[in-house]
Amino acid sequence: MSKINLIEVIRKIVAEKFTGDGIKFSEEMRDHHSGQSYMTAKAKLEGKTIGYVDYSIFQDKIHIDIVNVEEPYKRKGVATRLFHY
């Protein structure tokens, strides 16, 4: 993996991606210090968070902290799409 470009990370903070099923994906930086960025990718449907992935980026490596999808949306590819986002 190439070095994480901070400008690219900041751009993704405000980036959003829409899909045909109405699920909106976004990414935000929760914190950044000592070279480590703490991030959350969210999946929302009609303004309600239906899934998220908390992760951190340190020394060009991604570390997954938690993956959660609300029960009615499990087994429908929401978590997979969060990872691809």
N, C-alpha and C positions, 0 to 999 in steps of 0.2 A: 504494500500500500504506500502511495506517495505521501509526502508530508501534508498534513491538514493545513489548508490555507485559511487563516482566521477570517479573511474577508468573505470567503465562501461560507463559512460557518455562520457568520453574522447575516449574510444574505438569506440563509435558510431559516433564520429565526423568524423572519416575516413572510417566508414563502408558504403558500398554501396550494394544495392540489385537489381538484374536484373530480369525482368519478360519476358515471352515469346512474349509479344507484343512490345518489344523494349523500353518500358518506364523504365527509371533508377531512383531509389529512393535513396536519400542520406539525411544525417542529419548533421548539423553543429552547433557549439556553437558560437553565435554572441558575447556574453559577459558573464561575471560572476563576481558578487561582492555582498558583504553582504549576502552571503548564497543563492543568487538567480541566476539561470542560464537562460539565454535568448537563445532560440533555434529556428532553422528553419529546417523544413523537406521539401525537394523539390522533385518534379517529373519532369524529363527531358526526352524529346524525340528528338533524333538526336542533342543533345547539347543545345536545347532550353528549357528553363523552361516553363512548361505548367501548373504548379500548385504548390502551397506552403502553408504551415501552419506555422505561427509564434506563438510561445508559450513560456511560462516561467515555471520554476519549482522552487517552494519556499515552504519550510516546508513540503516536501514530497507530495505536491499537484501540479497538472498541471493546468495552467491557459491559455486558448486559447485566443490569441489576434486577429488573423485574419486568415481566410481561403479564398484562391482565386484559381480559376481554369479558364484558358483561355476559351473563348466562344466555340471554336470548340470541346473542350474536356469535356464540362459539360455534366452531366447525363450519364457518361460512367464509373463511379466508381473510378475516379482518387482521389477525396477527401477522399472517404471511405478507399482506399488503403493507402493514406498518414496517416490516423489515425491508421491503423493497422501496419504500418511500425514501 
